[in-house]
């Protein structure tokens, strides 16, 4: 993979500049990638023939290139043949903020918004590499252990790629922010942390004898925070790339 300097930043414009609470915004690659890499699901927005659509899907990243996939029968994906502007967003809820006034209730969160030109990945080798990437990005080294993808499976799956042209991250990570005069108001206030946690694995009942859980799944241990497991998996994936 091409190494991207951690000090690099995306250009800012009217399209990606944070308008409200600009003090929470960041445009450097490290901040944007941290939000993207800690997530499994994204939402991708396009406009076709004047009608906006927003599609939830799984995303994965290679340097400043984002990928996602869908069914080849999808109406929206067929419009991507020639490329179209798109916006991909990822967000995480980290805490519920209960203040002393309704106006100051809030949430701790991390979000990233990425803009670029989405296009279908048609070149066969690039497509197969991307289809392996959607597995290895989350479970590094797993793709080569699997039954090879069939021609029919590859045909039935559309892969979309988008180089990030502009992006911004926005983060709130603090406690209650009440008006000074409200701190004497007699009501409970505070932060309720929120996170997604990995549960106990449920092995397939038809596993072949002696099939142990592979080492590359160690990050997905019961009780682990999913965001950290995904972030660690991305780092392993980049190291193998």
C-alpha positions as CSV (number, residue, x, y, z in Angstrom):
1,X,0.0,0.0,0.0
2,X,1.0,3.6,-0.5
3,X,2.0,5.1,2.9
4,X,0.1,8.3,3.7
5,X,1.8,10.7,6.0
6,X,0.0,11.0,9.3
7,X,0.4,14.8,9.2
8,X,-1.5,15.0,5.8
9,X,-4.9,16.8,5.7
10,X,-7.8,16.9,3.3
11,X,-8.5,20.2,1.6
12,X,-11.4,22.2,3.1
13,X,-14.2,23.7,1.1
14,X,-17.9,24.6,1.5
15,X,-18.6,21.0,1.0
16,X,-16.7,19.5,3.9
17,X,-16.1,22.5,6.3
18,X,-17.8,21.9,9.7
19,X,-20.4,24.7,10.0
20,X,-21.7,24.3,13.5
21,X,-19.3,23.9,16.4
22,X,-16.3,24.1,14.1
23,X,-14.0,23.6,17.2
24,X,-15.0,20.0,17.1
25,X,-14.0,19.5,13.5
26,X,-10.8,18.0,12.1
27,X,-9.6,17.6,8.5
28,X,-6.3,15.6,9.0
29,X,-6.1,12.1,7.6
30,X,-5.4,10.6,11.1
31,X,-8.6,11.9,12.6
32,X,-10.8,10.9,9.7
33,X,-9.3,7.5,9.3
34,X,-9.7,6.8,13.0
35,X,-13.4,7.2,12.8
36,X,-13.7,5.2,9.6
37,X,-11.5,2.3,10.9
38,X,-13.5,2.0,14.2
39,X,-16.7,1.2,12.3
40,X,-18.2,-1.6,10.3
41,X,-21.2,0.1,8.9
42,X,-21.5,3.3,6.9
43,X,-24.2,5.2,5.0
44,X,-23.6,6.2,1.4
45,X,-25.7,9.0,-0.1
46,X,-26.2,9.6,-3.9
47,X,-28.7,11.6,-6.0
48,X,-30.1,9.9,-9.1
49,X,-32.5,11.8,-11.4
50,X,-33.2,14.3,-8.7
51,X,-34.1,11.7,-6.1
52,X,-31.8,11.3,-3.1
53,X,-30.9,7.9,-1.7
54,X,-29.0,6.8,1.4
55,X,-27.8,3.2,1.6
56,X,-26.4,1.5,4.7
57,X,-23.6,-0.9,3.8
58,X,-20.2,-2.3,5.0
59,X,-17.2,-0.3,4.1
60,X,-13.5,-0.9,4.1
61,X,-10.5,1.4,3.5
62,X,-7.1,1.1,1.8
63,X,-5.1,4.3,2.3
64,X,-7.4,7.1,1.1
65,X,-9.6,4.7,-1.0
66,X,-12.9,3.6,0.3
67,X,-14.8,0.5,-0.9
68,X,-18.2,-0.9,-0.4
69,X,-20.3,-3.5,-2.2
70,X,-23.8,-4.5,-3.1
71,X,-25.9,-6.7,-5.4
72,X,-25.4,-6.4,-9.1
73,X,-29.2,-6.2,-9.4
74,X,-29.3,-3.0,-7.4
75,X,-30.9,-0.1,-9.2
76,X,-28.6,2.5,-7.7
77,X,-25.4,0.6,-8.3
78,X,-26.2,0.5,-12.1
79,X,-26.1,4.3,-12.1
80,X,-22.5,4.1,-10.9
81,X,-21.1,2.7,-14.1
82,X,-19.9,6.1,-15.3
83,X,-19.2,7.4,-11.8
84,X,-21.2,9.8,-9.6
85,X,-20.6,12.1,-6.7
86,X,-21.2,10.4,-3.4
87,X,-21.0,11.1,0.3
88,X,-20.0,8.4,2.8
89,X,-20.5,8.8,6.5
90,X,-19.6,6.8,9.6
91,X,-20.7,7.7,13.1
92,X,-20.3,6.3,16.6
93,X,-22.3,7.0,19.7
94,X,-20.0,7.1,22.8
95,X,-22.2,8.6,25.5
96,X,-25.5,10.1,26.6
97,X,-25.2,13.6,28.1
98,X,-27.9,14.5,30.7
99,X,-27.8,18.2,31.6
100,X,-29.9,20.4,33.9
101,X,-31.8,21.8,30.9
102,X,-33.3,20.2,27.9
103,X,-31.4,22.5,25.7
104,X,-28.0,21.3,27.0
105,X,-28.7,17.6,26.7
106,X,-26.3,16.2,24.1
107,X,-24.3,13.1,23.2
108,X,-20.6,12.2,22.9
109,X,-19.9,11.0,19.4
110,X,-17.3,10.6,16.6
111,X,-18.3,11.1,13.0
112,X,-16.6,11.3,9.6
113,X,-18.0,12.6,6.3
114,X,-16.2,11.8,3.1
115,X,-16.8,13.1,-0.4
116,X,-15.6,11.8,-3.7
117,X,-16.5,10.3,-7.1
118,X,-17.9,6.7,-6.6
119,X,-17.4,4.3,-9.5
120,X,-17.9,0.6,-10.1
121,X,-14.7,-1.5,-9.9
122,X,-14.8,-3.5,-13.2
123,X,-11.2,-4.6,-13.7
124,X,-11.2,-8.3,-12.8
125,X,-8.0,-8.4,-10.7
126,X,-8.8,-5.1,-8.9
127,X,-12.3,-6.5,-8.1
128,X,-11.0,-9.8,-6.8
129,X,-8.5,-7.9,-4.6
130,X,-11.2,-5.7,-3.3
131,X,-13.4,-8.7,-2.5
132,X,-10.6,-10.3,-0.6
133,X,-10.1,-7.0,1.2
134,X,-13.6,-6.9,2.6
135,X,-12.7,-10.1,4.5
136,X,-9.1,-9.3,5.4
137,X,-9.8,-5.8,6.5
138,X,-11.9,-7.2,9.4
139,X,-10.1,-10.6,9.8
140,X,-6.6,-10.1,8.6
141,X,-5.3,-13.3,6.8
142,X,-8.6,-15.0,6.6
143,X,-9.3,-14.6,2.9
144,X,-6.5,-17.0,1.8
145,X,-7.9,-19.7,4.0
146,X,-11.4,-19.6,2.5
147,X,-12.9,-21.5,-0.5
148,X,-12.1,-19.3,-3.5
149,X,-14.9,-17.0,-4.7
150,X,-16.8,-18.5,-7.7
151,X,-17.3,-16.7,-11.0
152,X,-21.0,-16.5,-10.3
153,X,-20.5,-15.0,-6.9
154,X,-18.1,-12.4,-8.4
155,X,-20.6,-11.6,-11.1
156,X,-23.4,-11.2,-8.6
157,X,-21.4,-8.7,-6.5
158,X,-20.7,-5.1,-7.4
159,X,-17.8,-3.4,-5.8
160,X,-17.7,0.4,-5.6
161,X,-14.6,2.4,-5.0
162,X,-14.2,6.1,-4.0
163,X,-11.0,8.0,-3.5
164,X,-11.6,10.5,-0.7
165,X,-11.3,14.0,-2.2
166,X,-12.5,15.9,0.8
167,X,-13.4,14.8,4.3
168,X,-14.0,16.0,7.8
169,X,-14.2,14.4,11.3
170,X,-16.3,15.8,14.1
171,X,-16.0,14.7,17.7
172,X,-17.6,15.5,21.0
173,X,-15.8,13.9,24.0
174,X,-16.6,15.7,27.2
175,X,-19.0,16.0,30.1
176,X,-22.0,18.1,30.9
177,X,-21.8,21.7,29.7
178,X,-24.6,23.5,31.5
179,X,-25.1,27.2,31.8
180,X,-23.3,28.5,34.9
181,X,-26.5,29.5,36.7
182,X,-28.0,26.0,36.1
183,X,-25.3,24.1,38.2
184,X,-27.3,24.9,41.3
185,X,-30.5,23.4,39.9
186,X,-31.6,20.2,41.9
187,X,-31.6,17.5,39.2
188,X,-29.2,14.6,38.4
189,X,-26.8,15.3,35.6
190,X,-24.0,13.4,34.1
191,X,-22.7,11.1,31.3
192,X,-23.9,7.6,30.6
193,X,-21.1,5.9,28.5
194,X,-22.2,3.8,25.5
195,X,-20.2,1.3,23.5
196,X,-20.7,-1.9,21.4
197,X,-19.1,-4.9,23.1
198,X,-18.2,-8.3,21.6
199,X,-20.2,-11.2,22.9
200,X,-19.3,-14.9,23.4
201,X,-18.5,-16.7,20.1
202,X,-21.1,-19.2,18.9
203,X,-19.2,-21.8,16.8
204,X,-21.1,-23.4,13.9
205,X,-22.5,-26.7,15.0
206,X,-21.2,-28.3,11.8
207,X,-17.6,-27.4,12.3
208,X,-15.2,-30.2,11.3
209,X,-13.5,-31.9,14.2
210,X,-10.4,-30.2,15.5
211,X,-11.2,-26.8,14.0
212,X,-9.9,-24.3,16.6
213,X,-10.7,-20.6,16.6
214,X,-7.9,-18.9,14.6
215,X,-5.4,-16.5,16.3
216,X,-6.4,-13.6,14.1
217,X,-9.8,-13.5,16.0
218,X,-8.1,-12.8,19.3
219,X,-9.1,-9.2,19.2
220,X,-12.8,-10.2,19.1
221,X,-12.7,-11.7,22.6
222,X,-15.8,-11.7,24.7
223,X,-16.1,-8.3,26.4
224,X,-13.8,-6.5,24.0
225,X,-14.9,-3.1,22.6
226,X,-15.9,-3.6,19.0
227,X,-14.4,-0.2,17.9
228,X,-11.0,-1.2,19.3
229,X,-11.1,-4.6,17.7
230,X,-11.9,-3.1,14.3
231,X,-9.2,-0.5,14.7
232,X,-6.6,-3.1,15.6
233,X,-7.7,-5.3,12.6
234,X,-7.3,-2.3,10.3
235,X,-3.7,-1.8,11.5
236,X,-2.9,-5.5,11.0
237,X,-4.5,-5.3,7.5
238,X,-2.4,-2.3,6.6
239,X,0.7,-4.0,7.9
240,X,0.0,-7.0,5.6
241,X,-0.8,-4.9,2.6
